[in-house]
Amino acid sequence: MEARKIVDALNMALREEMDRDESVVLLGEDIGVFQGAYRVTQGLLERYGEERVKDTPISEIAIIGAAVGAAMTGLRPVAEIQFNDFLACAMDQICNQAAKARFMLGGQVKVPLVIRAPYGATGRAAQHSQSLEAWFVHTPGLKVVMPSTPYDAKGLLKTAIRDDNPVMFFEHKLLYGASSPGGKAKTMVDELDETFRPAPEEEYTIPFGAADIKRTGSDVTIVATGLMVHKSIKAAKELEKEGISCELVDLRSLAPLDVGTITRSVQKTGRLVIVSEDVRSCGIAAEIAAVASEHAIFWLDAPICRVCVPDTPIPFAPVMEQAAIPGTQDIVDAVHSVVWE
């Protein structure tokens, strides 16, 4: 049966890979008995036992440190961190150990590690609401992916588990399709568009470094990630009523980055808007802007526009959070600014 929610698609991918390869193990806070903060690991402890699904102490340093060691000694661990904000507690293990070990040891040791982490603003204030993917894109040796649909989530997670290098796997809380018990995050699945493609219960993978054009167009390119893909689609539909045709590129993979798809789309449309839930300064949007400037500057008919979070911590007050996070109207206004330039 197909998975219509990202939470179910991720669970399906984990089941398929754990059935296929006994070296795949899971570890993290509350992933076993509690079945995961967002229910991604539901039923897996019962299916595979505590030898392969391990509840850990509340210590990100211990979780990632143990996962790095397990990966270097023959296992394929998938570590869950409950909020991507807490990856900061394990930056040495991720960026100084996992990312560099294979390089420093001349390829004699592999680090087939996946680190899953929810990201995005959901009413939990500054320490639980960030989008920190750019930190890890900046670190050579790490691969970074951000799915926006169940189909992409399953295919990318299966690819990540089979990769012999460490992969950072970012999942937006509002796209799971299941609320955190006792939490404030609500699902957005019922509000999403037709591109929220279900994941079939069949064997497939999605290669890293391959962006997906979710919508074709001719007047402006919108490059987006995660939840912003769906807000961009809503904006594109509004703009279509005005006669403005938007092409939407869902990056899916931030490292490696599909420079070719971005370049070809910008050369086709002549205009570029980049939408990200990360902060504006030195975020992934800045990198995309640099790529477009290097590879397609002579095709640009207007300045590149970034739609991002202001350089501020995420506020707790709902009205302030909504003001900080890019919305559909912000994307519409950005497209107007480059089309009417």
TABELHU-V873528 format. One record per helix or strand of 3 or more residues. SS is the DSSP state (h for helix, s for strand). FROM is the first residue (numbers start at 1). LEN is the number of residues. If there is no record, write none. Layout:
BEGIN
ss: [SS	SS]
from: [FROM	FROM]
len: [LEN	LEN]
END
This chain:
BEGIN
ss: [h	s	h	s	h	s	h	h	s	h	s	h	s	h	h	s	s	h	s	s	h	s	h	s	h	h]
from: [6	24	44	53	60	76	84	101	114	133	143	150	167	173	189	212	220	227	246	253	259	272	284	305	318	328]
len: [15	5	5	3	13	6	15	4	6	5	4	13	6	3	3	4	5	14	5	3	11	8	16	5	7	12]
END
